[in-house]
Amino acid sequence: MKGYGVLVTGGGSGIGLGVARRLAAAGAVVTICGRTEDRLKAAVAEIGDGAGYAVADVADEEAVAAAVRLAQERAGRLDGVVACAGGSSWLGPVTRMPADHWHSVIETNLTGTMHTLKHAAAIMARQGSGSFVGISSIAGDITHRWFGPYGVAKAGIDHLCRLAADELGASNVRVNCIRPGLIRTEAVAMVTEEDNPVRRDYAECTPLPRRGEVEDVANLAAFLIGPESTWITGQVINVDGGQSLRRGPDMSPWLEPAYGADGLRGAAM
């Protein structure tokens, strides 16, 4: 991928940073974006190889458009985008779901991916080539009780990527999506790094006997951006150690003390 121009949203930490490192190692001219400049500067120093950054909240369409343009300008073209920006701010039963958290999670995950796809795909279509990779979650496929808007937003990303793949194929633009399972990052350290009933439940639900690493997602993202996958589009691929063969995690040991058993089944307000 020497000389490829690539944008990675949410590239300052976690999966996004891992993807950016992997693409830079393959020779791509990588631009990352995120909301926190100090974190982006530290990430660029870690990535090396001429990486750059733009401060952008993916919920802000103008900021996303500017980040896409910067990625194109830095390399002279835009060959790939990996939309990693996402996250969640709330866990609990649907009957207690705060509207502001619903809107925030949908905006960051689904609308942010749409903003990125909209502006990147227009450039790629005009140049007649490019690859877009969305990052969703197995929570968008198998139910993860009490995850609220998160799984809903991720399911929307899956469909958005399939829709875009169908539309953009005529312009030789490919769109695929990765569904990670539980990946070891700072954001989920309370699950992956500590012995607790939720971690043990994840292990029980996952056929392969190890934790997921950011490199597991980054390697697939690099393949989907790179020249080995030029006849692959419209695919949603799980990277989850096989968890989607079983079920989502049981978070009740953490949530029942806050909401009560009746609350978790939706009966208490």
N, C-alpha and C positions, 0 to 999 in steps of 0.2 A: 504493500500500500504506500510505497514511497511517493511523496508529493500529494497524496489524497488530502483534500480539505474536508475536515470533519468537525462537527459541533456536537458536544455532549452537554445536555442540560443536567442540572444537579450534579455537576462534575467536581464539586468541592469536597465531597466526602462519600463514603459508602460505596455502593455499586457504581455510581457515576464516576468516582475517582478511579476505581479499578478498571472500568472500561476505558477511560482516558489514558491511563498508563499503558494498557495493552495496545491500544491503537497507535500511540506514540512510539512504542517499541517496534511496531511494524512499519514505521516510517511515515505515518500520517502527520500532517500539520494540524494539530489539535487545538481547538478553542473550547473552553469550558464556560459555563455560565451558572450563576446562582445568586442568592440574595445577599450574601455576606462577603464583603471585599477581602477582609483579612483571611478568611478561610480560603478564598479563591487564590490569593497570593501564595499562601502556603502550599496549596495543591499544585500550582504551576511550578513552584520550586521543586516539588517532589517529582512531578511528571518529567520536567526537563525537556530536552529535544525541541526547544523553540515553541513550547506551548504558550497560549495566550488566554486571556479571560475577558468576559464582559459581565458587569453586575446587572442582573435581570431577574425579576420575579416572573415566573412563567404565566402567572395570572394577568400580567400587564402586557397586552398585545404589542404595544409600541416598543416596549423594552425587548421583547422576544424578536420582533422584526429587526431591530438594530443588532442584536446578537447574531442572528442569521447572516446579516449583511457583513458583519465583521469577519465571521468565519469564512465567508466566500472571498472577501478582499484579502485576507491573510494568505490564502493559498492560490488565489486566482481562479478558483472554481469551488463548487460545493459537491463533494462526492458522497458524503454520508452524514447522517444525523442519528444520534442515539438519545432518545427522550427519556432520561432517567429521573427527572425531577418529580417528586411525589412525597407521600407520607400521610399520616393521620394524626388527629389531635384528640380523638375520643374513642372510648370503648364503653359499650353498655347496651341495654335492651332497646329495641326500636320504639317501644312505648315511652321511653324517656329521652329520646334523641333530641338534643338542642338544635334548633334550626340554623343557628350561626355556624356550628361545627359542620353540619351537613353541607352548607354552601361553601365553606372554606375548603373542605376536603375535595368536593367535586371540582371546585375552581383550580386547585393546585394540581390534581391528578388528571382529570379528564379535559377540562377546558385548557389547561396548560399544554397538554399534549396536542390538542387541536390547534392552538396558536402556533406551536412549533411546526407541526405538519403543514399547516396552511402556507406559511411563509417559506419554508424550506422547499416544499414540493413545487411551488411556483418557479423557483430558480432552477431546480432540477429538470422540470418539464421543458423549460426553455432551452436548457443545454443538451437535452436528450438523453440524460443518464442520471443515475443516483440511487441511493439506497437509504431508506428510513427504517429505523428499528424502534418500536415502542417497547417500553418496559411496563408490563402490567403485574399480575400476581396470580398464583393459584387460588387466592381468595376471590378472584373474579370468576372462577370456574366451579369449585366446590365450596359449599357454604362454610363460612367461618362465623359461627354464632357470636353475636355481640360485637362484631367488627363494624357495625353501622354502615356509614357511607363508603367506607374504603373499598370493600369488595364490589359494590355497585359501580363506583368510579372505574375500577380496574376492568370490570366486564365491559364497560363502555369503551375503554381503550382497545380491547380486543376487537370489538365490532368496527370501531373507527378505522383501525389498521386494515382490516379485511375489505371494508368499503373502499378505502383509498387505493388499495392494491388493484381492485377491479377497475377503478376509474383511470388510474395513472399508468397502467400497463401499456397503453397506446403511446405514451411518451417515453417508454423504456425506463420508467422509474419503478423500483421495487419497494414494497412496504411489507414488513413482517413484524412479529411481536414475540417477545419473550415473557414467559410467566415464571418468575422465580418462586421457589418455596422459601423456607426459612434460611436466610443467608446471614452469616456472622458479620455484623456491622455494629458500630457504636450504638445505633438507634435501637437495636434489639438485644443489647448486651445482657439485659436482665433475664432474657430467656436462654441465650446461648452460652453464657459464661458462668451461670450459677446453678447449683443443684436445687431444683425446685419441682413441684408436681407438673407445672406446665411444660418445662423442658423434657421431663420424663414422658409426658404424653406425646409430645412431638416425636420423640425417639420411637415410641410404640407405633406411631402412624407412618413411619418412614422406613421403607424396605432397606435402603442402603445405610449401613451402620456408621455414618460419619456426618458431621455438620457441613452445610453448604458454605462455600467460600465465594468471595466476590469474583475470583478468577474463573469460577465455573460459569458465571454469567458473562464475564468479559470475553472469554474465549468464543462463546457462541455469537456474541455481538460482533466480534471482529470477523468471524466467518461470514456473517450475513452482510456486513459492509463490504467485504473484500471480493476479489475476482473469482473465488471458487464457487460462489453461490449465485451466479448471474441468471440462472433459470429457476430461482426459488422466489416466490412472492405469495402474499396472502396467507402465510402460515403463522400459527400461534403455537409456540414450542415451549413445553414445560422444562424447567431446570429445577428439579425439586427432590431428587433422590428417590422418586417414586411415590411421594406422599399423596399425589392426586389419585393413586390407585385405591386409597383407603378413605380418609375423612379429614376434615379440618380439626384444629386443636380444640381441646376442652379448656377454656379459660375460667371456668367457674370457681376454681380454688382462689383466684385473685379477685373475681368480681362479686361473688356471693356475699362476702363481708360488707361490701359497699351497698349492694342493691337488695340483698336478701333473696331467698329461694323464690318467693312469689314475684319479686321484681324481675328476676331473670326469665320467668315464664310469662311476663307481661301483665301480671295481675295487680301489681302494686304501683301506686303513683308517688 
